[in-house]
């Protein structure tokens, strides 16, 4: 899989770690047994652009932290699926949420990246139970890669 990271200049210097971001992507894909060919882009946006994206594609007028778009039909959470797509992360929300949770912005960025990958794999977080499943999987990937910096647990 080709993984590219864009827009890290929107993050604080301490969180500009494309190698860690790519590593988390690979860890989540491996944990889900979904490593495959394809292309994955992780893009950090400013607050205004993220809100525009949220409005245009999800018809929501508020801040959001992650939006993920598959290049293919939604396969559901199925092992062996070829996940590829784009993950858009709000640099603004990453900073805000890191401050609220009192952990480094990098920890939040890695958490949000893992969250976006799971969305690309078909996981949903619209219910408390679904969120709990996703958060467990995110934490597991971060611990497996020794990338858990501070308490990355949220909500």
C-alpha positions as CSV (number, residue, x, y, z in Angstrom):
1,X,0.0,0.0,0.0
2,X,1.2,3.5,-0.8
3,X,0.5,5.8,2.1
4,X,1.1,9.6,1.8
5,X,0.7,12.3,4.4
6,X,-0.1,15.9,3.4
7,X,-0.6,19.1,5.4
8,X,1.5,18.4,8.4
9,X,2.6,22.0,8.4
10,X,-0.8,22.8,9.9
11,X,0.2,20.8,13.0
12,X,2.5,21.9,15.8
13,X,6.1,21.0,15.1
14,X,6.0,18.2,17.8
15,X,3.2,16.5,15.9
16,X,4.7,16.7,12.4
17,X,5.7,13.0,12.3
18,X,4.7,11.5,9.0
19,X,6.6,8.3,9.7
20,X,4.6,7.7,12.9
21,X,1.3,8.5,11.0
22,X,2.2,6.0,8.3
23,X,3.2,3.5,10.9
24,X,-0.2,3.7,12.6
25,X,-1.9,3.2,9.3
26,X,0.1,0.0,8.7
27,X,-0.5,-1.2,12.2
28,X,-4.3,-0.8,12.0
29,X,-4.4,-2.5,8.6
30,X,-2.3,-5.3,9.9
31,X,-4.4,-5.7,13.1
32,X,-7.5,-5.9,10.8
33,X,-5.7,-8.3,8.5
34,X,-6.5,-5.9,5.7
35,X,-3.1,-5.0,4.3
36,X,-3.4,-4.7,0.5
37,X,-2.5,-2.8,-2.6
38,X,-3.9,0.6,-3.1
39,X,-3.4,4.2,-2.1
40,X,-4.1,5.9,1.1
41,X,-3.8,9.7,1.7
42,X,-3.9,11.3,5.1
43,X,-4.6,15.0,4.7
44,X,-4.5,17.6,7.5
45,X,-6.8,20.6,6.9
46,X,-7.4,23.9,8.6
47,X,-10.7,24.5,10.4
48,X,-12.3,26.3,7.5
49,X,-11.5,23.7,4.9
50,X,-12.6,20.9,7.2
51,X,-15.9,22.6,7.9
52,X,-16.5,23.1,4.1
53,X,-15.8,19.4,3.5
54,X,-18.2,18.4,6.3
55,X,-20.9,20.7,4.8
56,X,-20.4,19.7,1.2
57,X,-20.3,15.9,1.7
58,X,-22.1,15.3,4.9
59,X,-24.4,18.3,5.0
60,X,-23.2,19.2,8.5
61,X,-22.3,22.7,9.5
62,X,-20.1,22.0,12.5
63,X,-16.5,21.2,13.3
64,X,-15.5,17.5,13.0
65,X,-12.2,15.8,13.6
66,X,-12.1,13.1,10.8
67,X,-13.8,12.4,7.5
68,X,-12.8,9.3,5.5
69,X,-13.7,8.6,1.9
70,X,-13.3,5.1,0.3
71,X,-12.4,4.9,-3.3
72,X,-14.6,1.8,-3.5
73,X,-18.0,0.7,-2.3
74,X,-18.3,0.4,1.5
75,X,-17.4,-3.3,2.1
76,X,-18.4,-3.4,5.8
77,X,-15.9,-4.5,8.4
78,X,-14.6,-7.5,6.4
79,X,-11.2,-9.0,6.7
80,X,-9.0,-9.0,3.6
81,X,-10.8,-6.0,2.1
82,X,-8.6,-3.7,0.0
83,X,-8.9,-0.4,1.8
84,X,-7.8,2.6,0.1
85,X,-9.1,6.1,0.2
86,X,-8.5,9.5,1.8
87,X,-8.6,10.5,5.4
88,X,-9.1,14.2,6.2
89,X,-8.1,15.3,9.7
90,X,-8.8,18.7,11.2
91,X,-5.6,20.1,12.6
92,X,-7.7,22.5,14.6
93,X,-9.8,19.7,16.2
94,X,-6.7,17.6,16.8
95,X,-5.2,20.5,18.9
96,X,-8.5,21.2,20.7
97,X,-9.1,17.6,21.6
98,X,-5.5,17.0,22.7
99,X,-5.8,20.0,25.0
100,X,-9.1,18.7,26.4
101,X,-7.7,15.3,27.0
102,X,-4.4,16.7,28.3
103,X,-2.2,14.6,26.0
104,X,0.2,15.6,23.2
105,X,-1.2,16.7,19.8
106,X,0.8,13.8,18.2
107,X,-1.2,11.3,20.4
108,X,-4.4,12.8,19.1
109,X,-3.2,12.8,15.5
110,X,-2.3,9.1,15.7
111,X,-5.6,8.3,17.4
112,X,-7.6,10.2,14.7
113,X,-5.5,8.5,11.9
114,X,-6.4,5.1,13.3
115,X,-10.0,6.1,13.6
116,X,-10.0,7.2,9.9
117,X,-8.5,3.9,8.8
118,X,-11.2,2.0,10.7
119,X,-13.9,4.1,8.9
120,X,-12.3,3.1,5.6
121,X,-12.5,-0.5,6.6
122,X,-16.3,-0.1,7.1
123,X,-16.5,0.5,10.9
124,X,-19.1,3.0,12.1
125,X,-19.3,5.0,15.3
126,X,-22.8,6.3,15.3
127,X,-23.7,4.4,18.5
128,X,-22.0,4.1,21.8
129,X,-21.3,0.4,21.2
130,X,-19.8,1.0,17.8
131,X,-17.6,3.8,19.2
132,X,-16.4,1.5,22.0
133,X,-15.4,-1.1,19.4
134,X,-13.5,1.4,17.3
135,X,-11.8,3.0,20.3
136,X,-10.6,-0.4,21.5
137,X,-9.2,-1.2,18.1
138,X,-7.5,2.2,17.9
139,X,-5.9,1.8,21.4
140,X,-4.8,-1.7,20.5
141,X,-3.0,-0.6,17.3
142,X,-1.4,2.3,19.2
143,X,-0.2,0.1,22.0
144,X,1.1,-2.5,19.5
145,X,3.3,0.1,17.9
146,X,4.4,1.6,21.2
147,X,2.9,4.9,19.9
148,X,0.6,5.6,22.8
149,X,1.9,8.9,24.1
150,X,-0.2,10.0,27.0
151,X,-3.7,8.9,27.6
152,X,-5.1,8.6,24.0
153,X,-8.5,7.5,25.4
154,X,-11.3,9.9,24.6
155,X,-14.9,10.6,25.1
